[in-house]
Amino acid sequence: MDMKQKITLLIVILTISMTTTAQVSNTRKSFSCEDQVTVLYDLVTGSPANVTLYYSTNKSDWYPAQTVTGALTAQSTGTDKKIVWDCYADGIRFAKVYVKVEISAKVCLGVMIADICWAKTNLDVGGVFAANETDFGALYQWGRQTDGHEDPSSLCFTTPVVTAPCGTMANTRISNLLNGQPSPTSGAIGFFIRSQSGVGMDVDWRNPSDDTLWNSGDETSPVKTAADPCPDGWRVPTGTELRKLLDTANVTITDYLNYNGSGIKGSLVTDNATSASMFLPATRPRSSSNGNFESQWGTYWSSEINTIWDQANYLSVFGGADVYCNFRAYGQSIRCVAE
């Protein structure tokens, strides 16, 4: 995680002596500081962040402003966010001053394990987080956005073609203008789309497949897509991030048949260095061929494609954690990570 990422600073407004105002582009303005300076900035980071105001008289040596007021911690994305700097109290007077706002630390609103910020609970129906750590949440087909199909009780989509009921969505029924999802006229939105065994692309809910539906970047530099069902500031984890949970030198996974007396079985994942932990309930995947529920192992999607089998990789936790691959039309759980 980049702990010193520069924020896009579009407009800065300097308020001098509380009455005179001057508008500047980016970071430069010559002014006589007699009272306070109001800095407005746009925060474009995904995760909540702490921010720091810096000033310089030469754009080479930067110093953190000491006498500041305003919300500086756990700031979310937004425009015209405000920092008030008492430059006079900091001894800056009658000089050309440059200012910039930077992220001083990203804030993890989940749990840090293996240097990754994980959500505390599974992703639920509607692209929101489940209320409790033992909640199973929703079952998403790989590459689909939240549209109701992820509800475990959603019905199977039946095409008007009698010879191919519940079959793979053909490209004529997929709108690439809608993030590669079923088109509004397809009748498939909100329904579980079964793969059509033996006919064309029998591993996917759509034909042709699209490997970038949940990550338009790569494993090293993932880029969240519009189809990603995780909330703002979160995304579907990469395969690399899921594998970090299998690093026994840094992480311990403990299986429970009755976690904390809840009656729910699953796996507790613990960071060895900090003892921070998260519970991954042993959810049941939904079969791509018939929409039925399978054995309760706890299967969690990644955004990574297995190019050998033309499937997608996922983490199975209960009864021996490992990363496997599965048909993209399967319905499986998601545990989001912070961007």
Long-range contacts (C-beta under 8 A, 24 or more apart in sequence): 1-106, 1-115, 1-117, 2-103, 3-103, 3-104, 3-105, 3-106, 4-102, 4-103, 4-104, 5-45, 5-102, 5-103, 6-100, 6-102, 6-103, 7-41, 7-42, 7-43, 7-44, 7-45, 7-51, 7-101, 7-102, 7-103, 8-42, 8-44, 9-41, 9-42, 9-100, 9-101, 10-41, 10-42, 11-40, 11-42, 12-39, 12-40, 12-41, 12-99, 13-38, 13-39, 13-40, 14-38, 14-39, 27-59, 27-98, 27-99, 27-100, 28-59, 28-96, 28-98, 29-96, 29-97, 30-95, 30-96, 30-97, 31-96, 31-97, 32-93, 32-94, 33-87, 33-88, 33-92, 33-93, 33-94, 33-95, 33-97, 34-88, 34-93, 35-86, 35-88, 36-84, 36-85, 36-86, 36-87, 36-88, 37-84, 37-85, 37-86, 37-87, 37-99, 38-82, 38-83, 38-84, 38-85, 39-82, 39-83, 39-84, 39-85, 39-99, 39-101, 40-80, 40-81, 40-82, 41-80, 41-81, 41-83, 41-101, 42-78, 42-79, 42-80, 42-81, 43-75, 43-76, 43-77, 43-78, 43-79, 43-81, 44-77, 45-77, 45-103, 45-106, 45-339, 46-77, 46-224, 46-232, 46-233, 46-234, 46-338, 46-339, 47-106, 47-107, 47-108, 47-109, 47-117, 47-233, 47-338, 47-339, 48-74, 48-75, 48-76, 48-106, 48-107, 48-109, 48-233, 49-74, 49-75, 49-103, 49-104, 49-105, 49-106, 49-107, 50-74, 50-75, 50-103, 50-104, 50-105, 50-106, 50-107, 51-75, 51-83, 51-101, 51-102, 51-103, 51-104, 52-101, 52-102, 52-103, 52-104, 53-83, 53-85, 53-99, 53-100, 53-101, 54-99, 54-100, 54-101, 54-102, 55-85, 55-87, 55-90, 55-92, 55-97, 55-98, 55-99, 56-97, 56-98, 56-99, 56-100, 57-92, 57-95, 57-96, 57-97, 57-98, 58-98, 59-98, 62-100, 65-90, 65-99, 66-90, 73-107, 74-107, 74-109, 76-233, 77-232, 77-233, 106-338, 108-338, 109-338, 110-278, 110-338, 111-276, 111-277, 111-278, 112-271, 112-274, 112-276, 113-244, 113-245, 113-251, 113-269, 113-270, 113-271, 113-276, 113-277, 113-278, 114-244, 114-245, 114-247, 114-250, 114-251, 114-271, 115-244, 116-237, 116-241, 116-244, 116-337, 116-338, 117-337, 117-338, 118-237, 118-278, 118-335, 118-336, 118-337, 118-338, 119-230, 119-234, 119-335, 119-336, 119-337, 119-338, 120-278, 122-280, 122-281, 122-283, 122-333, 122-334, 122-335, 123-229, 123-230, 123-333, 123-334, 123-335, 123-336, 125-150, 125-151, 127-229, 127-230, 127-231, 128-231, 129-231, 129-336, 133-278, 133-279, 133-281, 134-259, 134-260, 134-262, 134-264, 134-266, 134-279, 134-281, 135-281, 136-281, 136-283, 136-284, 136-333, 137-283, 137-333, 137-334, 138-333, 138-334, 139-283, 139-285, 139-286, 139-331, 139-332, 139-333, 140-229, 140-301, 140-331, 140-332, 140-333, 140-334, 141-192, 141-193, 141-205, 141-328, 141-329, 141-330, 141-331, 142-204, 142-205, 142-213, 142-214, 142-301, 142-312, 142-326, 142-328, 142-329, 142-330, 142-332, 143-180, 143-205, 143-206, 143-210, 143-213, 143-214, 143-227, 143-312, 143-328, 144-181, 144-205, 144-213, 144-227, 144-229, 145-179, 145-181, 145-226, 145-227, 145-228, 145-229, 146-229, 147-181, 147-182, 147-189, 147-190, 148-189, 148-190, 148-191, 149-189, 149-190, 149-191, 149-192, 149-193, 149-331, 150-229, 150-331, 152-286, 152-293, 152-331, 154-190, 154-191, 154-192, 155-191, 155-192, 156-191, 156-192, 156-193, 156-194, 156-290, 156-291, 157-187, 157-188, 157-191, 157-192, 157-193, 157-194, 164-196, 164-199, 166-193, 166-194, 166-196, 166-291, 167-194, 167-195, 167-196, 167-199, 168-193, 168-195, 168-196, 168-199, 168-200, 168-201, 168-202, 168-204, 168-205, 168-206, 168-207, 168-329, 169-193, 169-205, 169-206, 169-207, 170-207, 171-206, 171-207, 171-208, 174-206, 179-213, 179-225, 179-226, 179-227, 180-206, 180-210, 180-213, 180-227, 181-227, 182-206, 192-286, 192-291, 192-331, 193-329, 194-288, 194-289, 194-290, 194-291, 194-329, 195-288, 195-289, 195-327, 195-329, 197-289, 202-327, 203-288, 203-309, 203-310, 203-311, 203-327, 203-328, 203-329, 204-327, 204-328, 204-329, 205-288, 205-328, 205-329, 209-310, 209-328, 211-305, 214-301, 214-303, 215-303, 215-304, 219-304, 222-303, 224-339, 228-303, 229-334, 230-334, 230-336, 231-336, 233-338, 233-339, 234-336, 234-337, 234-338, 234-339, 235-303, 235-336, 235-337, 235-339, 236-301, 236-302, 236-303, 236-334, 236-336, 236-337, 237-300, 237-302, 237-303, 237-335, 237-336, 237-337, 238-302, 238-303, 238-304, 239-302, 239-303, 239-304, 239-313, 239-323, 240-304, 241-302, 241-337, 242-300, 242-302, 242-313, 242-314, 242-315, 242-323, 243-323, 245-269, 245-315, 245-321, 246-315, 246-321, 246-322, 246-323, 253-317, 253-321, 255-317, 255-318, 255-319, 265-296, 265-318, 266-298, 266-317, 266-318, 267-298, 267-317, 267-318, 267-321, 269-317, 278-335, 280-317, 280-318, 280-335, 282-317, 282-318, 283-332, 283-333, 285-326, 285-330, 285-331, 285-332, 285-333, 286-330, 286-331, 286-332, 287-330, 288-326, 288-327, 288-328, 288-329, 288-330, 288-331, 291-331, 298-333, 299-326, 299-330, 299-332, 299-333, 300-332, 300-333, 300-334, 300-335, 301-332, 301-333, 301-334
